[in-house]
Amino acid sequence: MPKMKTHSGAKKRFKITGSGKVAFQKAGRRHLMKSKNTKKLRRMRQQGILTPSFEDHIKRQMPYA
């Protein structure tokens, strides 16, 4: 049986943590930072964890991660 292909978009945007959860970087930190308050910027610094319903979909796209 041939190898399965990893989805290129998914491998750039998500990573699987040690406990098997799917992590991603939060959006909104590219530009216009002055207008955003400190609390919001601090929250956006942390990595996000996907909900279990989306997690299965991404894990199927990344079979070898």
N, C-alpha and C positions, 0 to 999 in steps of 0.2 A: 504494500500500500504506500502511495507517495506521501511525502511530508505535507502537513497542513501549513498554510501560509498565515503569518501574523498580519493583522490589519495595520497598515502603515500609520494611519491617523491615530489609532489607539495606542500604539507603542510610543508615540511622541507625547501623548497627553496624560497617560496613566501609568502607575507602577503598582505592583502587588507588594504589600508590606509583609513582614515576617509572619504575622498572624493570619495572613491570607485575605486581608481587606484590600480594597482598591482605593488608592490615594491619588489626588490630583492637586494642581496649583490653582488657587482662586484667581478669578479674573478681576480686572480693574486697576492694576498697578503699573500700567504702561505710561500714562501721561495724565495731565490735569490733576496732579497730586495736591496742589495748594488748596484747591476747593474742597477736598475731602478731609473730614475731621480725623483726629489722631486715633480715636477708638476704632473707626472703620478701617484705617490703614493697618492697625495692629491685628485686627481679625483677619484681614486679607493676607497677612504674612504667614499665617498658619496653613498647613496643608489641609485640604478638605478630604473627607472620607465619604465614599459613595454609599447610598442606601442599598440594602440587600437586593431590592428589586432590579436596580440598574447593574449591580455587581455581577450578576449571572451573565448578563448580556456582554459586558466588557471581557469577562474571563473567557467566554467562548471565542472572542476575537483575538485573544492572546494565549494560544494553547501552550506555549513553551515558557511563559513567564513564571 
